[in-house]
């Protein structure tokens, strides 16, 4: 599905990522974790083609990511960011259906897809004509998720989508997100700084430090067979975060 081959990113003389190689398996959830500034979000931006690698290549569905094909490739990717990234002058409906309208979908097709995704994400119908400032933080993230899923992408990328939410809203959205991932059977790459959240979502964990991959595998593998002292120190520092996950 997705592979990074010897990828590195530098700005001038400062290297912020890599070189690293990573394979993302299809139909699973890979979670990128690590301290702030370790390169998690940069990695997502490279996959989206928002920035280009200084070295190496990103391969998506067997083809290197090419600038000339980026618009078509991005339609196969959904992207959700921390604050939702909604346009404040557009209603929830218009934010969610932005790409469908851009691609001139028939109104009936757009409305049918919107209704399907509202049901899937538990977004209320009476919220569709509200503007982002009239929505709660959790509702804004649901609209952002609907927008990301509108074109039925093969790959879903989420960059700390829940970190700005209060604990009660975050817990409910965690449960709903995992249900969405399970129902759609998509390939998901999620960035979080919260180890408990990572453990709740992940089929595969990737721990990063200073732009490199330190270790990857299950949480149990990282706990019982740490690849370095940093892995143990990172897990110990996050130990208090390993509270019980929301009920399945």
Secondary structure per residue as TSV (DSSP state, phi and psi in degrees):
chain	resnum	aa	ss	phi	psi
A	1	X	-	360.0	-55.1
A	2	X	E	-145.0	133.7
A	3	X	E	-143.6	135.5
A	4	X	E	-108.3	124.8
A	5	X	E	-115.7	105.4
A	6	X	E	56.7	35.5
A	7	X	E	-77.4	136.9
A	8	X	E	-142.2	150.9
A	9	X	E	-135.9	129.4
A	10	X	E	-133.0	147.9
A	11	X	E	-115.8	104.4
A	12	X	T	65.3	-125.9
A	13	X	T	-90.6	-2.4
A	14	X	E	-97.8	114.5
A	15	X	E	-87.3	126.4
A	16	X	E	-108.7	-13.2
A	17	X	E	-152.0	136.2
A	18	X	E	76.3	-169.2
A	19	X	E	-72.4	142.9
A	20	X	E	-146.9	156.3
A	21	X	E	-127.6	141.1
A	22	X	E	-154.6	134.4
A	23	X	E	-109.9	129.8
A	24	X	E	-105.7	117.6
A	25	X	-	-73.7	150.3
A	26	X	T	-73.2	150.7
A	27	X	T	57.9	40.7
A	28	X	S	-147.5	171.4
A	29	X	E	-111.3	115.2
A	30	X	E	-102.3	128.4
A	31	X	E	-114.5	126.7
A	32	X	E	-94.1	124.2
A	33	X	E	-127.7	166.0
A	34	X	E	146.6	168.1
A	35	X	S	-66.2	162.6
A	36	X	T	-56.1	138.7
A	37	X	T	82.2	10.4
A	38	X	S	-84.6	-7.1
A	39	X	S	108.4	6.1
A	40	X	H	-60.2	-51.0
A	41	X	H	-70.1	-34.7
A	42	X	H	-60.7	-39.6
A	43	X	H	-60.7	-43.7
A	44	X	H	-62.6	-41.8
A	45	X	H	-65.0	-32.5
A	46	X	H	-66.4	-41.2
A	47	X	H	-62.5	-38.8
A	48	X	H	-77.0	-13.0
A	49	X	T	78.7	15.4
A	50	X	S	-72.4	-28.1
A	51	X	S	-132.0	154.5
A	52	X	-	-104.1	144.5
A	53	X	-	-68.5	145.6
A	54	X	S	-75.5	-31.2
A	55	X	E	-143.1	159.6
A	56	X	E	77.4	-173.4
A	57	X	E	-146.4	153.5
A	58	X	E	-103.1	126.4
A	59	X	E	-114.1	122.1
A	60	X	E	-121.6	122.8
A	61	X	T	51.7	42.7
A	62	X	T	83.8	0.4
A	63	X	E	-126.1	135.3
A	64	X	E	-59.7	140.7
A	65	X	-	-66.1	120.9
A	66	X	-	-117.5	137.8
A	67	X	G	-58.2	-35.8
A	68	X	G	-69.1	-19.4
A	69	X	G	-110.1	7.6
A	70	X	H	-58.9	-44.8
A	71	X	H	-56.6	-45.0
A	72	X	H	-69.3	-38.3
A	73	X	H	-66.4	-41.0
A	74	X	H	-64.9	-24.4
A	75	X	T	-69.4	-13.5
A	76	X	T	-95.1	4.9
A	77	X	E	-126.4	135.4
A	78	X	E	-106.7	144.6
A	79	X	E	-135.7	125.4
A	80	X	E	-123.9	128.5
A	81	X	-	-110.7	176.0
A	82	X	T	-57.5	-47.2
A	83	X	T	-97.6	10.2
A	84	X	-	89.6	-34.7
A	85	X	-	65.5	29.7
A	86	X	-	-78.0	149.5
A	87	X	-	-80.5	120.7
A	88	X	T	-66.3	-22.5
A	89	X	T	-89.0	-0.7
A	90	X	S	-109.9	144.8
A	91	X	B	-67.4	167.5
A	92	X	H	-57.3	-41.4
A	93	X	H	-60.3	-47.6
A	94	X	H	-70.9	-33.5
A	95	X	H	-62.9	-46.3
A	96	X	H	-66.4	-33.8
A	97	X	T	-102.1	15.4
A	98	X	H	-54.9	-51.6
A	99	X	H	-71.0	-34.7
A	100	X	H	-61.4	-41.5
A	101	X	H	-69.5	-38.2
A	102	X	H	-60.3	-35.1
A	103	X	T	-91.0	7.3
A	104	X	T	60.9	40.0
A	105	X	-	-62.0	149.1
A	106	X	-	-63.8	139.1
A	107	X	H	-52.7	-38.5
A	108	X	H	-64.9	-39.6
A	109	X	H	-65.6	-43.1
A	110	X	H	-62.3	-46.4
A	111	X	H	-66.0	-36.9
A	112	X	H	-65.7	-42.3
A	113	X	H	-67.4	-40.0
A	114	X	H	-62.5	-44.6
A	115	X	H	-62.7	-39.9
A	116	X	H	-61.9	-43.7
A	117	X	H	-76.3	-31.5
A	118	X	H	-63.0	-40.6
A	119	X	H	-66.5	-42.4
A	120	X	H	-64.0	-39.6
A	121	X	H	-96.4	1.5
A	122	X	T	61.2	38.3
A	123	X	-	-92.9	129.5
A	124	X	-	-70.9	138.9
A	125	X	G	-58.7	-35.2
A	126	X	G	-74.8	-2.2
A	127	X	G	-93.2	-8.3
A	128	X	T	-67.3	-28.1
A	129	X	T	-95.9	7.6
A	130	X	S	-88.1	160.0
A	131	X	B	-97.0	159.4
A	132	X	G	-50.0	-39.8
A	133	X	G	-68.6	-15.3
A	134	X	G	-93.2	1.4
A	135	X	S	-108.3	153.7
A	136	X	-	-72.4	166.5
A	137	X	H	-58.9	-42.3
A	138	X	H	-64.4	-38.3
A	139	X	H	-67.6	-38.0
A	140	X	H	-62.1	-40.2
A	141	X	H	-67.8	-32.9
A	142	X	H	-66.6	-39.9
A	143	X	H	-64.4	-42.2
A	144	X	H	-61.1	-39.5
A	145	X	H	-66.5	-42.1
A	146	X	H	-59.2	-45.8
A	147	X	H	-59.9	-41.9
A	148	X	H	-65.2	-30.3
A	149	X	H	-94.4	-6.5
A	150	X	T	-55.0	-42.4
A	151	X	T	-89.1	11.8
A	152	X	-	55.0	60.1
A	153	X	-	-70.2	157.7
A	154	X	S	-78.4	-29.1
A	155	X	E	-128.1	133.1
A	156	X	E	-117.6	123.5
A	157	X	E	-114.1	129.8
A	158	X	E	-130.9	122.0
A	159	X	E	-106.9	97.2
A	160	X	S	45.5	56.1
A	161	X	T	-69.7	-16.6
A	162	X	T	-114.2	-1.0
A	163	X	T	-68.5	-23.9
A	164	X	T	-91.1	3.8
A	165	X	S	-96.3	152.1
A	166	X	-	-72.9	159.9
A	167	X	H	-56.4	-40.4
A	168	X	H	-67.0	-46.3
A	169	X	H	-65.4	-40.6
A	170	X	H	-61.7	-43.2
A	171	X	H	-61.8	-44.8
A	172	X	H	-64.8	-39.8
A	173	X	H	-71.8	-31.9
A	174	X	H	-58.0	-48.6
A	175	X	H	-61.8	-43.1
A	176	X	H	-67.2	-39.0
A	177	X	H	-63.2	-44.3
A	178	X	H	-64.4	-36.4
A	179	X	H	-64.3	-38.5
A	180	X	H	-64.3	-46.0
A	181	X	H	-58.2	-42.7
A	182	X	H	-67.3	-43.6
A	183	X	H	-66.2	-38.9
A	184	X	H	-89.5	-19.4
A	185	X	T	56.0	41.5
A	186	X	-	-87.3	162.5
A	187	X	E	-82.9	123.0
A	188	X	E	-123.7	134.4
A	189	X	E	-122.5	119.4
A	190	X	E	-122.9	134.2
A	191	X	E	-102.9	132.4
A	192	X	-	-150.8	155.5
A	193	X	S	-101.0	-1.1
A	194	X	-	-100.8	112.6
A	195	X	H	-65.3	-36.7
A	196	X	H	-62.7	-42.3
A	197	X	H	-65.6	-40.8
A	198	X	H	-60.1	-45.4
A	199	X	H	-64.8	-33.3
A	200	X	H	-67.0	-38.7
A	201	X	H	-93.9	-31.8
A	202	X	-	-77.8	135.2
A	203	X	S	-86.3	-27.8
A	204	X	E	-147.1	128.2
A	205	X	E	-102.5	140.5
A	206	X	E	-126.2	111.9
A	207	X	E	-95.8	127.3
A	208	X	E	-117.4	152.8
A	209	X	E	-149.4	126.1
A	210	X	T	49.3	46.1
A	211	X	T	81.2	2.6
A	212	X	E	-119.8	157.0
A	213	X	E	-85.9	120.5
A	214	X	E	-88.4	-42.9
A	215	X	E	-162.4	152.3
A	216	X	E	-141.9	154.7
A	217	X	E	146.8	-157.0
A	218	X	-	-83.4	164.9
A	219	X	H	-60.6	-38.9
A	220	X	H	-61.7	-38.9
A	221	X	H	-66.8	-39.9
A	222	X	H	-67.1	-36.5
A	223	X	H	-71.5	-45.4
A	224	X	H	-93.3	-19.6
A	225	X	S	-135.9	61.9
A	226	X	-	-63.3	139.3
A	227	X	S	-79.8	-18.0
A	228	X	S	-159.0	170.9
A	229	X	H	-64.0	-32.2
A	230	X	H	-59.9	-40.3
A	231	X	H	-59.0	-47.9
A	232	X	H	-63.1	-44.0
A	233	X	H	-63.3	-41.6
A	234	X	H	-64.5	-45.6
A	235	X	H	-65.0	-39.9
A	236	X	H	-63.2	-40.5
A	237	X	H	-65.2	-28.2
A	238	X	T	-97.0	1.7
A	239	X	G	-53.7	-39.7
A	240	X	G	-65.7	-20.5
A	241	X	G	-78.4	-13.9
A	242	X	-	-82.0	59.2
A	243	X	-	-78.6	167.8
A	244	X	-	-58.9	136.1
A	245	X	-	-74.1	161.3
A	246	X	-	-56.0	149.8
A	247	X	-	-58.7	139.1
A	248	X	-	-72.9	360.0
